[in-house]
Structure formats: structure tokens, C-alpha cells
Amino acid sequence: MAAWLKRIDDGLYALERWIAVVASVVMAIVVFFDVVHRRYSSVDSKLVEKLGSWTGMDPEGSTYLALQDASTWIVWGLSFLLVYFGLRSASSRPLIAKVPKPKPEDDPPMSKAKAAGVAVVSLVVTWLVLRILFGTGVPEDILECGEDYSWTCGIYPNGMTWAQPLALIFTLWLGFVGASMATHDHRHLKVEALQRYLPEKAQRAAGLLSALASAAFCIFLAMLAYRYVGYKHEDFVDAGGLGGFHDGIDIPRYQTFVIVPFAYAVMALRFISTGILAARGELDTTPSELADIDFGDDEPAGEPESESKPESKAESKAESKDESPPPDDPPEDEATGDDDAKDDAKEEGR
């Protein structure tokens, strides 16, 4: 029964990891393109504004206005230089594999022509993506855009107005999914200054009581969150499915907050499991800041110590047997000395 429950918990933990990864990636991409759209569709360049404030240029002067007109080409030129020098200075060694740092002569940089070509292709692809998503970005063209897609208007002529609400929703899910994962890994903050000085039995009892108290608190919060989700669902139903949405995005609020009671309920069950392990003395008490540190041996993988030592002992014994003289045969010098002593004794007897 315990093994079956552990498999369910591990499966749920794997699902939580996938939710966290997908939410993080989607949120990063959406927020990135939202920020890019603001700069892409802006009439004035932030770069020129900063340059003008640093140099004291007159915002109404001819130089400042000329830089604003040429700001698009300036940004693309700086982007090209950034990608070009990034490729020229990059290393060709793998990022994940643990390999020694190569010497400069063994790791030559990308050629100038290839780096320039890759930089140009990257900028062209970036421009195509921005054009498909946001069109020209010119305010005059956006005012004439309709609901249908066009090369001038793009898919989101007014920008991703739903990006920030979606990012907030993903932030909520990441927070509670992460809290549930921390409970699975026993990574929550704990005050153990006094508990460490208690006897072993008292430590087990204290661990059980603290875990059960945490579980009770999570159950209480899960009940409150469940009631809150119910209120939001009633608002959605009372509005005939036309209300109760987040601002700027068509996602009902009750669906967003479903994660809150679910996460608290899962955390309560995991705290109960933690208490049982603590009472049995089976809870891993390794500090969380040391849990991820690898104290591995220097011995290479695939050569277990238990197999290598007997072989080395057997080899050393065989070598000692081969090198040492036979025990029954005395050394030549000792044998010669014994014969001389016998001859002397015979002569004295005569």
C-alpha cells in the first residue's frame, strides 16, 4: 500500500515539474514579445532618448530628430554587431558535457564570413517574426487594421494585451506548484534549532507534531480557497458565461484559482506523510542547502572499488611469489658456508 501511494506521489511530482517548466517557458516568451512590441511600435526610440539625455541634446534640435528618424537602422546595426561578436567569441565546446577547457589553438573562433552570415540570417528571421506578429508597427497603419490578418497589420496589431494577465496567472500557478514540490522534497523552511538538541525519541515526536500542525493549517487554507473558487464560479454562472473573466484575457477567474485549493490539499497529504516518516525515524534530515551538492568519489564510473581491490591484492601476491626464492632451497652463499664449517670440524677431529 505504501509503495502504491509513493508511486502516485512521484507521478504527481513529475506532472508538477512539467507544469512548472511549461509555465516558465510560455511566460518568458509571452512577456518577451510583449516588451518587444512596445519598443517595435513606439514612435520614439528609447536609445536615442537616453543618448540625448546623456549628451544634453535638444529634443527639438535637428540632430536629435535625425537620430530618431534613423533609430531603426541604428538598432538593427547594433543588433548585428552584438550577434556577430557573440558568435566570433563563442566557444565550440559543449555546454553540458564536462570536458576540459580546450586550448585556444584547439578551439578556433567562427570565421568572419560565417559569423556575418549567421548574424544576417538571425536578423532577417527576427524581422519576419515581428512582421508576422505585429505588422509594420506604424500607428497610422494600425488604425486602419480590421479583424482579418494582413501583412501590414500582422496577427496582433495592437500588441499582446493579454500578455500581462497571462503572466500573472502563470506566476500564481508556479508559486503554488513550487510550494507543493518543495513539500515533496522536504525543502520548506523549518526552525530546528531546539529540535536538534532533543533525544532521538523526542525528535521523532516533535517532527510528527510539527508535520501534523502544518497539514492541519494547509487543510484550513484549502477549505478557504475552495470556497473562494466557488464564489468565483457563481459569478461566472450568474453572468451566463459572459462575466467573471480576467481583464484582457478570456479565462474565467475560478479556473485560474483552482490550483490554490488543489496545491494546499496535496501539501497537507505530503505533510502527513512527512510526519509518519519522522515518527518512524526514516525522514532524511539532510539540510536543504546540502541536499543538491554532489560529494562523489574521484574514482571513475564503471570501476567499482569492491572489484578492483581483490584483483590488485591477487596480482601483488602472485608477483611476490614469483620474485621471492623458493623456501626449501637455501641461498648459495649460506650453503657454501656450511660446507666449509664441516671440513674444519673434520680436520680438528683428526
C-alpha positions in Angstrom: 0.0 0.0 0.0 2.8 2.4 0.9 4.7 1.6 -2.3 1.5 2.3 -4.3 1.0 5.6 -2.7 4.6 6.6 -3.3 4.3 5.8 -7.0 1.2 8.1 -7.1 3.1 10.8 -5.3 6.1 10.5 -7.6 3.9 10.6 -10.7 2.1 13.7 -9.4 5.5 15.3 -8.7 6.6 14.6 -12.3 3.4 16.2 -13.5 4.1 19.3 -11.3 7.6 19.6 -12.8 6.2 19.6 -16.3 3.7 22.3 -15.4 6.4 24.4 -13.9 8.7 24.0 -16.9 5.9 24.7 -19.5 4.6 27.7 -17.5 8.0 29.2 -17.1 8.9 28.9 -20.8 5.5 30.2 -22.0 5.5 33.1 -19.6 9.1 34.1 -20.6 8.2 34.0 -24.3 5.0 35.9 -23.9 6.5 38.7 -21.7 9.5 39.0 -24.0 7.3 39.6 -27.1 5.1 42.0 -25.2 8.1 44.1 -24.3 9.5 43.8 -27.9 6.2 45.0 -29.3 6.2 48.1 -27.1 9.6 49.1 -28.5 8.8 47.9 -32.0 5.6 50.1 -32.3 7.0 53.1 -30.4 7.5 56.2 -32.4 10.4 57.5 -30.3 13.5 55.4 -29.7 14.5 54.8 -26.1 18.1 54.5 -27.2 18.1 58.0 -28.7 16.3 59.4 -25.7 19.0 58.0 -23.4 21.7 59.3 -25.7 20.1 62.7 -25.8 19.8 62.9 -22.0 23.5 61.9 -21.6 24.8 64.3 -24.1 22.4 67.2 -23.4 20.9 67.3 -26.9 17.9 69.5 -27.5 14.8 67.2 -28.1 13.6 69.7 -30.7 17.0 70.1 -32.4 17.9 68.8 -35.9 20.5 66.3 -34.6 18.1 64.7 -32.2 15.3 64.4 -34.7 17.7 63.0 -37.3 18.8 60.3 -34.8 15.1 59.5 -34.1 14.5 59.0 -37.8 17.5 56.8 -38.2 16.9 54.9 -34.9 15.5 51.8 -36.6 18.7 51.3 -38.7 20.8 52.1 -35.6 19.1 49.4 -33.6 19.4 46.8 -36.3 23.1 47.7 -36.8 23.8 47.4 -33.1 22.0 44.1 -33.1 24.1 42.8 -36.0 27.3 43.8 -34.2 26.1 42.1 -31.0 25.3 38.8 -32.7 28.4 38.9 -34.8 30.9 39.5 -32.0 28.9 37.0 -29.8 29.4 34.3 -32.5 33.1 35.2 -33.0 33.9 35.0 -29.3 31.8 31.9 -28.6 33.4 28.5 -27.7 32.6 25.4 -29.7 32.8 23.0 -26.7 29.6 21.6 -25.4 27.7 23.5 -22.7 26.5 20.5 -20.6 29.2 17.8 -21.0 32.0 18.0 -18.5 35.1 18.4 -20.8 38.3 20.2 -20.1 38.7 23.7 -21.4 40.4 23.5 -24.8 43.5 25.5 -25.7 42.9 28.5 -28.0 44.6 26.8 -30.9 42.3 23.7 -30.5 39.1 25.9 -30.3 39.3 28.4 -33.2 36.6 31.0 -33.4 33.9 31.0 -36.1 35.1 32.5 -39.3 34.3 36.2 -40.1 32.2 35.3 -43.1 30.2 32.6 -41.4 29.6 34.8 -38.3 28.4 37.6 -40.5 26.1 35.3 -42.5 24.6 33.8 -39.4 24.0 37.2 -37.9 22.3 38.4 -41.1 20.1 35.3 -41.2 19.2 35.7 -37.5 18.1 39.4 -38.0 16.1 38.5 -41.1 14.2 35.8 -39.2 13.6 38.2 -36.3 12.2 40.8 -38.6 9.9 38.2 -40.3 8.6 37.1 -36.9 7.9 40.7 -35.8 6.3 41.5 -39.0 4.0 38.4 -38.9 3.1 39.1 -35.3 2.8 42.9 -35.2 2.7 44.1 -38.8 4.5 47.3 -39.6 4.1 48.7 -36.1 3.2 52.1 -37.5 0.3 53.8 -35.7 -1.3 55.1 -38.9 -1.4 51.5 -40.3 -2.8 50.1 -37.0 -5.7 52.5 -37.0 -6.9 51.1 -40.4 -6.5 47.4 -39.4 -9.5 45.2 -39.1 -10.1 41.8 -37.6 -8.6 39.9 -40.6 -4.9 39.2 -40.9 -2.9 41.2 -43.3 0.8 41.7 -43.9 0.5 45.3 -42.8 -1.3 44.6 -39.6 0.0 41.3 -38.5 -1.7 38.9 -36.0 -1.6 41.3 -33.1 -1.6 44.9 -34.5 -2.5 46.3 -31.0 0.1 44.1 -29.2 -0.3 41.3 -26.8 -2.8 42.9 -24.4 -3.3 39.6 -22.8 0.4 39.0 -22.0 0.5 40.6 -18.6 -2.7 38.9 -17.2 -1.5 35.5 -18.6 1.9 36.1 -16.9 0.2 36.8 -13.6 -1.8 33.6 -13.9 1.3 31.6 -14.6 3.0 33.2 -11.7 0.2 32.1 -9.4 0.5 28.5 -10.7 4.2 28.5 -10.5 4.1 29.7 -6.9 1.7 27.0 -5.6 3.1 24.2 -7.8 6.6 25.1 -6.5 5.3 25.0 -2.9 3.8 21.6 -3.4 7.1 20.3 -5.0 9.1 21.8 -2.0 6.9 19.8 0.3 7.6 16.6 -1.7 11.4 17.2 -1.4 11.2 18.4 2.3 12.6 21.8 1.3 10.3 24.1 3.3 11.9 26.4 5.8 11.9 24.8 9.3 13.0 26.0 12.7 15.1 23.1 14.1 17.5 24.9 16.5 15.8 23.4 19.5 14.7 20.1 17.9 18.3 19.1 17.1 19.3 19.0 20.8 16.4 16.8 21.8 16.8 13.0 22.3 16.0 10.8 19.4 12.5 9.8 20.5 11.7 13.4 21.3 12.9 14.4 17.9 10.6 11.9 16.3 7.6 13.2 18.3 8.5 16.8 17.5 8.7 16.0 13.8 5.4 14.3 13.9 3.6 17.1 15.7 5.1 19.8 13.5 4.2 18.0 10.3 0.6 17.4 11.5 0.2 21.0 12.5 1.4 22.1 9.1 -1.0 19.6 7.5 -3.9 21.0 9.6 -3.1 24.6 8.5 -2.9 23.5 4.9 -6.3 21.8 5.1 -7.8 25.0 6.6 -6.3 27.1 3.8 -7.5 24.6 1.2 -11.1 24.9 2.6 -11.0 28.7 2.4 -9.6 28.6 -1.2 -12.2 26.1 -2.2 -14.9 28.5 -1.0 -13.3 31.3 -2.9 -13.2 29.3 -6.1 -16.9 28.5 -5.5 -17.8 32.2 -5.2 -15.9 33.0 -8.5 -17.7 30.1 -10.2 -21.1 31.5 -9.1 -20.2 34.9 -10.5 -19.4 33.2 -13.8 -22.6 31.2 -13.9 -24.8 34.2 -12.8 -23.3 36.2 -15.7 -24.3 33.5 -18.1 -20.7 32.7 -19.0 -20.2 36.4 -20.1 -18.5 37.6 -16.9 -16.1 36.7 -14.2 -13.1 36.8 -16.6 -9.6 38.3 -16.1 -9.1 41.7 -17.6 -7.6 41.5 -21.1 -7.9 37.7 -21.4 -10.9 35.3 -21.8 -10.0 33.0 -18.9 -12.6 32.7 -16.0 -11.2 33.6 -12.6 -12.4 30.4 -11.0 -10.4 28.3 -13.4 -7.3 30.3 -12.5 -7.7 29.8 -8.8 -8.4 26.1 -8.9 -4.7 25.5 -8.3 -4.8 27.1 -4.9 -7.1 24.5 -3.0 -5.6 21.7 -5.0 -2.0 22.6 -4.0 -2.9 23.1 -0.4 -4.6 19.7 -0.3 -1.6 17.9 -1.8 0.7 19.7 0.6 -1.4 18.6 3.5 -1.2 14.9 2.4 2.6 15.2 1.9 3.0 16.8 5.4 1.1 13.9 6.9 3.5 11.5 5.1 6.4 13.5 6.4 5.1 13.2 9.9 4.8 9.4 9.6 8.4 9.2 8.3 9.6 11.4 11.1 7.8 9.2 13.7 9.5 6.1 12.2 12.9 7.7 12.2 13.0 7.3 8.4 13.0 11.1 7.5 16.0 12.4 5.7 17.3 15.2 7.8 20.0 16.5 5.4 19.8 20.3 5.3 18.3 21.6 2.1 21.3 23.7 1.2 23.4 20.5 1.2 20.9 18.2 -0.5 21.9 19.0 -4.1 25.7 19.0 -3.5 27.4 16.0 -5.1 30.1 14.6 -2.9 31.0 12.0 -5.5 34.2 9.9 -5.4 37.2 10.7 -7.6 37.1 7.1 -8.9 35.9 7.0 -12.5 32.5 5.5 -13.2 32.3 1.8 -14.2 35.2 0.7 -12.0 33.7 -0.3 -8.6 36.1 -0.3 -5.7 35.0 -3.7 -4.5 36.1 -5.4 -7.7 39.4 -3.6 -8.2 40.8 -4.2 -4.8 40.7 -8.0 -4.8 42.3 -8.1 -8.2 45.1 -5.8 -7.1 45.7 -8.0 -4.0 45.8 -11.2 -6.0 48.2 -9.7 -8.5 50.5 -8.4 -5.7 50.6 -11.9 -4.1 51.4 -13.5 -7.4 54.2 -11.1 -8.1 55.6 -11.6 -4.6 55.6 -15.4 -5.1 57.4 -15.1 -8.5 60.0 -12.7 -7.2 60.8 -14.5 -3.9 63.2 -17.5 -3.9 61.8 -21.0 -3.1 61.7 -21.6 0.7 63.3 -25.1 0.5 66.4 -24.0 -1.4 68.9 -22.1 0.8 70.9 -19.3 -0.7 74.1 -20.3 -2.4 76.3 -18.3 0.0 74.8 -20.0 3.1 75.2 -23.5 1.6 78.9 -22.8 0.9 79.5 -21.5 4.4 78.0 -24.7 5.9 80.3 -27.0 3.8 83.4 -25.1 5.0 82.4 -25.4 8.7 82.0 -29.2 8.3 85.5 -29.5 6.7 87.1 -27.6 9.5 85.4 -29.7 12.1 86.8 -33.0 10.5 90.3 -31.7 10.4 90.2 -30.8 14.1 88.9 -34.3 14.9 91.8 -35.9 13.1 
